[in-house]
Amino acid sequence: MPQIFFTPGPAQLYPSFEKHLQTFVTNQLGSISHRSQQYRDLHKFTVDQLRILLNVPDSHAILFLGSASEAWERILFSCVELESFHLVNGSFSKKFYDYSNALNKYGHKQEKPMGEGFVASEVVVPQYAELICTTHNETSSGVQMQVSEIHKLKQKNPDKLIAVDMVSSAPYPDLDYSLIDTAFFSVQKAFGLPAGLGVWIVNEKCLRKAESIRKQYSIGAHNDLPTMWKNAQNNETPATPNVMGIYLLGKIAEEMNAIGVQTIRKETEQKAAMLYKFVEKHHGFAAFVKEKAMRSQTVIVANTTAPSADIIKAVKEKGMVVGSGYGSLKDSQLRIANFPATSTEQIEALIAALGAI
């Protein structure tokens, strides 16, 4: 029996994925040269659709990587000569911080326990930090930093670069790219595609910083920002890209644009409200994130009194797959993805299955 995946990534495939995949195969697009006009047209189409969907201005390049984890490394190489600053409140924001230290940068952090979030007024950015690293949606804990708070943080620190991890929330966050220097996501979450493609949105300030840093320090040999930027101007990539992933992303983004990103955001919030109402009112479940304003709209995390493995097994028998908690919370939490690929009716079916346990 086909399963419906409410896992936080890889997640449920977008409903039209198979159709677009078949078109890709039928048209033999996997064999075209990445230096051909046919590829450049394909590349440009995807970039154009993402610009519309995410409201990304021409001041920012849209680049393709192997994953969002690679974006951590590219950003730190490109934007940090010596010191970075990280808001840490979960496993993935901590990994961004860990990458900084692994690259021999000096990583500062302001840390909160899992399940808690940040507001701009309480954030103290170290004087010499060059880059502020934020996480819009912490996948491990279901905490979401409000976009308005990210914007305020940049406004408080206009001379510092700011990066936004929106891996498990794009296209939900409505970022103002006049305030955001760089942001990134991967496609196996809310875009409903198989893993293997990261998207890096980056402005010219970051490019100039990378060009300055490389006069003294390494900014990497593979996919360095100046080379990627130069290739992107011609709708190309430095190395042979994931043509299939880029093609599919363009087609899904086109469909999302036809629906309208505001409609997608509204539907996301409506489905999230249904899930939070259930976990707050049903015996055996409780919302992990206590402060409602900081609850993720795309990854709902619930504490469970029964072992989460038992709940996951029971729900799977009804044709649905939900995620376990992350790390040490694996056995006592559920993580339920609320991405565009799953409908309101499917969310209702999941709630009914959970309620019957």
C-alpha positions as CSV (number, residue, x, y, z in Angstrom):
1,M,0.0,0.0,0.0
2,P,1.4,3.4,-0.9
3,Q,2.4,5.5,2.1
4,I,1.7,9.2,2.8
5,F,4.9,10.7,4.3
6,F,4.6,13.3,7.0
7,T,8.3,13.0,7.7
8,P,10.4,16.2,7.9
9,G,12.7,15.3,5.1
10,P,12.9,13.4,2.9
11,A,9.2,14.1,2.8
12,Q,6.1,13.3,0.7
13,L,6.9,13.8,-3.0
14,Y,4.9,16.6,-4.7
15,P,1.8,15.2,-6.4
16,S,3.0,16.0,-9.9
17,F,6.6,14.8,-9.4
18,E,6.1,11.5,-11.3
19,K,4.6,13.4,-14.3
20,H,7.6,15.8,-14.5
21,L,10.1,13.0,-14.0
22,Q,8.6,11.1,-16.9
23,T,8.8,14.2,-19.1
24,F,12.5,14.6,-18.1
25,V,13.2,11.0,-19.1
26,T,11.1,11.1,-22.3
27,N,12.9,14.3,-23.5
28,Q,16.3,12.8,-22.7
29,L,17.3,15.8,-20.6
30,G,19.6,13.7,-18.5
31,S,22.0,13.5,-21.5
32,I,22.2,17.1,-22.6
33,S,25.4,19.1,-22.3
34,H,25.5,21.4,-19.3
35,R,27.2,23.9,-21.7
36,S,24.4,23.8,-24.2
37,Q,21.7,26.4,-24.8
38,Q,19.1,23.8,-24.0
39,Y,20.6,23.5,-20.5
40,R,21.0,27.2,-20.1
41,D,17.3,27.7,-20.9
42,L,16.3,25.0,-18.4
43,H,18.6,26.6,-15.7
44,K,17.2,30.1,-16.4
45,F,13.6,28.8,-16.2
46,T,14.1,27.4,-12.7
47,V,15.9,30.5,-11.5
48,D,13.1,32.7,-12.9
49,Q,10.4,30.6,-11.2
50,L,12.2,30.7,-7.9
51,R,12.6,34.5,-8.2
52,I,8.9,34.8,-8.6
53,L,8.0,32.4,-5.8
54,L,10.4,33.7,-3.2
55,N,10.4,37.4,-4.4
56,V,14.2,37.3,-4.9
57,P,15.5,40.5,-6.6
58,D,18.2,40.6,-9.3
59,S,20.7,41.8,-6.7
60,H,20.9,38.2,-5.5
61,A,22.2,35.2,-7.4
62,I,20.4,31.9,-7.1
63,L,23.0,29.1,-7.1
64,F,22.8,25.3,-7.0
65,L,24.7,23.1,-4.6
66,G,24.6,19.5,-3.6
67,S,22.8,20.1,-0.4
68,A,22.0,22.7,2.2
69,S,24.8,21.4,4.4
70,E,27.2,22.4,1.6
71,A,25.7,25.9,1.8
72,W,26.9,26.2,5.4
73,E,30.4,25.6,4.3
74,R,30.2,27.9,1.2
75,I,28.7,30.7,3.3
76,L,31.4,30.5,6.0
77,F,34.2,30.3,3.5
78,S,32.8,33.3,1.6
79,C,31.5,35.6,4.3
80,V,33.8,35.0,7.3
81,E,37.4,36.0,7.4
82,L,37.8,35.4,11.1
83,E,34.6,35.4,13.2
84,S,31.0,34.3,12.9
85,F,28.0,34.5,15.2
86,H,25.3,31.8,15.5
87,L,21.9,31.6,17.1
88,V,21.8,28.1,18.4
89,N,18.6,26.4,19.6
90,G,18.7,22.9,18.1
91,S,20.8,20.4,16.4
92,F,20.9,22.0,12.9
93,S,21.7,25.5,14.1
94,K,24.4,24.0,16.2
95,K,25.8,22.2,13.2
96,F,26.1,25.5,11.4
97,Y,28.1,26.7,14.4
98,D,30.2,23.5,14.4
99,Y,31.1,24.0,10.7
100,S,32.6,27.4,11.5
101,N,35.0,26.0,14.0
102,A,35.8,23.1,11.7
103,L,36.9,25.6,9.1
104,N,39.2,27.3,11.6
105,K,37.0,30.3,12.0
106,Y,36.1,31.7,15.5
107,G,32.5,30.8,16.0
108,H,30.5,32.8,18.7
109,K,27.1,31.5,19.7
110,Q,24.1,32.6,21.8
111,E,22.3,29.4,22.8
112,K,18.9,28.5,24.1
113,P,17.5,25.1,25.0
114,M,15.7,22.9,22.5
115,G,12.1,24.2,22.1
116,E,12.9,27.9,22.8
117,G,13.4,30.6,20.2
118,F,14.9,34.1,19.8
119,V,13.7,37.6,19.4
120,A,15.9,40.3,18.1
121,S,15.8,42.5,21.2
122,E,17.6,39.8,23.3
123,V,20.3,39.0,20.8
124,V,23.8,40.5,21.5
125,V,26.0,40.2,18.5
126,P,29.8,40.2,19.2
127,Q,31.6,43.3,18.0
128,Y,33.9,41.6,15.6
129,A,31.5,39.0,14.2
130,E,31.3,39.4,10.4
131,L,28.3,37.2,9.8
132,I,25.1,36.5,11.8
133,C,23.7,33.0,11.2
134,T,20.0,32.5,11.9
135,T,17.7,29.5,11.5
136,H,14.2,30.4,10.4
137,N,12.9,26.9,11.2
138,E,14.9,24.6,13.4
139,T,14.0,21.1,12.0
140,S,15.1,19.3,15.1
141,S,12.8,21.1,17.6
142,G,10.0,22.7,15.7
143,V,10.9,26.3,16.7
144,Q,10.4,29.0,14.1
145,M,12.1,32.5,14.3
146,Q,9.6,35.0,13.1
147,V,10.7,36.7,9.8
148,S,10.1,40.1,11.4
149,E,12.6,39.3,14.1
150,I,15.2,38.3,11.5
151,H,14.6,41.6,9.7
152,K,14.9,43.5,13.0
153,L,18.2,41.7,13.7
154,K,19.7,42.9,10.5
155,Q,18.3,46.4,11.0
156,K,20.1,46.5,14.4
157,N,23.3,45.3,12.8
158,P,23.4,46.8,9.3
159,D,27.1,46.5,8.9
160,K,27.1,42.7,9.4
161,L,26.1,40.1,6.9
162,I,23.1,37.9,7.8
163,A,22.4,34.4,6.7
164,V,19.0,32.6,7.0
165,D,18.7,28.8,7.1
166,M,15.2,28.1,5.7
167,V,15.8,24.4,4.8
168,S,12.6,23.1,6.3
169,S,10.3,26.1,5.7
170,A,10.9,27.6,2.2
171,P,8.8,28.8,0.4
172,Y,6.8,29.7,3.6
173,P,8.9,32.6,5.0
174,D,8.4,35.9,3.3
175,L,11.9,37.3,3.5
176,D,12.8,40.9,2.5
177,Y,15.9,40.4,0.5
178,S,16.9,44.0,0.8
179,L,17.7,43.0,4.4
180,I,18.9,39.4,3.9
181,D,22.3,38.9,2.5
182,T,22.1,35.1,2.0
183,A,19.6,32.3,2.5
184,F,19.5,28.7,1.6
185,F,17.3,25.5,1.5
186,S,17.2,22.0,0.1
187,V,14.5,20.5,-2.0
188,Q,13.6,17.3,-0.1
189,K,11.4,19.1,2.3
190,A,8.7,21.6,1.4
191,F,9.4,21.3,-2.4
192,G,8.5,17.6,-2.3
193,L,11.5,16.4,-4.3
194,P,14.2,13.7,-3.8
195,A,17.3,14.8,-1.9
196,G,20.4,15.9,-3.8
197,L,20.0,19.6,-4.5
198,G,20.6,22.7,-2.4
199,V,19.7,26.2,-3.4
200,W,21.8,29.1,-2.3
201,I,20.5,32.7,-2.5
202,V,23.4,35.2,-2.1
203,N,23.9,38.9,-2.8
204,E,26.8,41.0,-4.1
205,K,28.0,42.0,-0.7
206,C,28.8,38.4,0.0
207,L,30.5,38.1,-3.3
208,R,32.7,41.1,-2.6
209,K,33.5,39.7,0.8
210,A,34.6,36.4,-0.7
211,E,36.8,38.2,-3.2
212,S,38.4,40.1,-0.4
213,I,39.0,37.0,1.9
214,R,40.6,34.9,-0.9
215,K,43.5,37.4,-1.1
216,Q,44.6,36.0,2.3
217,Y,42.7,32.8,3.2
218,S,41.2,29.9,1.3
219,I,37.5,30.2,0.3
220,G,37.5,26.6,-1.1
221,A,38.5,25.1,-4.4
222,H,35.2,23.6,-5.4
223,N,32.1,25.7,-5.9
224,D,33.8,28.9,-4.6
225,L,31.4,31.9,-4.7
226,P,33.2,34.1,-7.3
227,T,33.3,31.2,-9.8
228,M,29.7,30.1,-9.1
229,W,28.6,33.8,-9.5
230,K,30.4,34.2,-12.8
231,N,28.9,31.0,-14.2
232,A,25.4,31.9,-13.0
233,Q,25.5,35.1,-15.1
234,N,25.5,32.7,-18.1
235,N,22.9,30.3,-16.6
236,E,25.5,27.7,-16.0
237,T,27.4,26.0,-13.1
238,P,31.1,25.4,-12.6
239,A,30.8,21.7,-12.6
240,T,28.3,19.3,-14.2
241,P,25.1,20.0,-12.2
242,N,22.2,18.0,-11.0
243,V,20.2,18.6,-14.1
244,M,17.3,16.4,-13.1
245,G,16.9,18.1,-9.7
246,I,17.1,21.6,-11.2
247,Y,14.6,20.7,-13.9
248,L,12.1,19.2,-11.4
249,L,12.5,22.1,-9.0
250,G,11.6,24.6,-11.8
251,K,8.5,22.6,-12.7
252,I,7.3,22.4,-9.0
253,A,8.1,26.1,-8.5
254,E,6.1,26.9,-11.6
255,E,3.1,25.0,-10.2
256,M,3.5,26.7,-6.8
257,N,3.5,30.1,-8.6
258,A,0.2,29.1,-10.4
259,I,-1.3,28.4,-7.0
260,G,0.2,31.6,-5.5
261,V,2.7,31.7,-2.7
262,Q,0.3,33.6,-0.5
263,T,-2.3,30.8,-0.9
264,I,0.4,28.2,0.0
265,R,1.3,30.2,3.1
266,K,-2.3,30.5,4.2
267,E,-3.0,26.8,3.7
268,T,0.2,25.9,5.6
269,E,-1.0,28.0,8.6
270,Q,-4.5,26.4,8.4
271,K,-3.1,22.9,8.4
272,A,-0.6,23.8,11.2
273,A,-3.5,25.1,13.3
274,M,-5.4,21.8,12.9
275,L,-2.3,19.8,14.1
276,Y,-1.6,22.1,17.0
277,K,-5.2,22.0,18.1
278,F,-5.1,18.2,18.1
279,V,-1.8,17.8,20.1
280,E,-3.0,20.4,22.6
281,K,-6.4,18.8,23.3
282,H,-5.8,15.1,22.8
283,H,-4.7,13.0,25.8
284,G,-1.2,11.6,25.3
285,F,0.1,14.5,23.2
286,A,1.4,18.0,23.9
287,A,3.1,20.7,21.9
288,F,6.8,20.7,22.5
289,V,7.2,24.5,21.8
290,K,5.3,26.3,24.5
291,E,5.4,29.8,23.1
292,K,2.8,29.9,20.3
293,A,4.5,32.7,18.4
294,M,7.6,30.5,18.0
295,R,5.9,27.3,16.9
296,S,6.9,26.1,13.5
297,Q,4.2,26.1,10.8
298,T,6.0,23.5,8.8
299,V,7.4,21.0,11.3
300,I,5.1,20.3,14.2
301,V,6.8,18.7,17.2
302,A,4.7,16.9,19.8
303,N,5.7,15.3,23.1
304,T,4.1,11.8,23.5
305,T,3.4,9.9,26.7
306,A,3.5,6.5,24.8
307,P,6.8,5.5,23.1
308,S,6.9,7.3,19.8
309,A,7.9,4.1,18.0
310,D,4.6,2.5,19.0
311,I,2.7,5.5,17.6
312,I,4.7,5.6,14.4
313,K,4.1,1.8,13.9
314,A,0.3,2.2,14.5
315,V,0.0,5.1,12.1
316,K,2.1,3.3,9.5
317,E,-0.4,0.4,9.5
318,K,-2.9,2.9,8.3
319,G,-0.8,4.1,5.4
320,M,0.9,7.1,7.0
321,V,4.5,7.8,8.1
322,V,5.4,10.4,10.7
323,G,8.8,11.3,12.0
324,S,10.3,10.5,15.4
325,G,11.9,13.1,17.6
326,Y,15.4,14.1,16.9
327,G,18.5,12.8,18.8
328,S,17.9,12.2,22.5
329,L,14.2,13.0,22.0
330,K,13.7,10.3,19.4
331,D,11.6,8.0,21.7
332,S,9.4,10.7,23.3
333,Q,8.4,13.0,20.4
334,L,6.9,13.0,17.0
335,R,7.9,15.4,14.2
336,I,5.1,15.9,11.7
337,A,5.9,17.7,8.4
338,N,3.3,20.2,7.1
339,F,4.6,20.8,3.6
340,P,2.6,21.7,0.5
341,A,2.7,18.2,-0.9
342,T,0.2,17.0,1.8
343,S,-3.4,18.2,1.5
344,T,-5.8,19.3,4.2
345,E,-7.7,16.0,3.7
346,Q,-4.5,14.1,4.4
347,I,-3.8,16.1,7.5
348,E,-7.4,15.3,8.7
349,A,-6.8,11.6,8.0
350,L,-3.5,11.7,10.0
351,I,-5.3,13.4,12.9
352,A,-8.0,10.8,12.9
353,A,-5.4,8.0,12.9
354,L,-3.5,9.6,15.8
355,G,-6.7,10.1,17.7
356,A,-7.7,6.5,17.4
357,I,-4.5,5.2,19.1
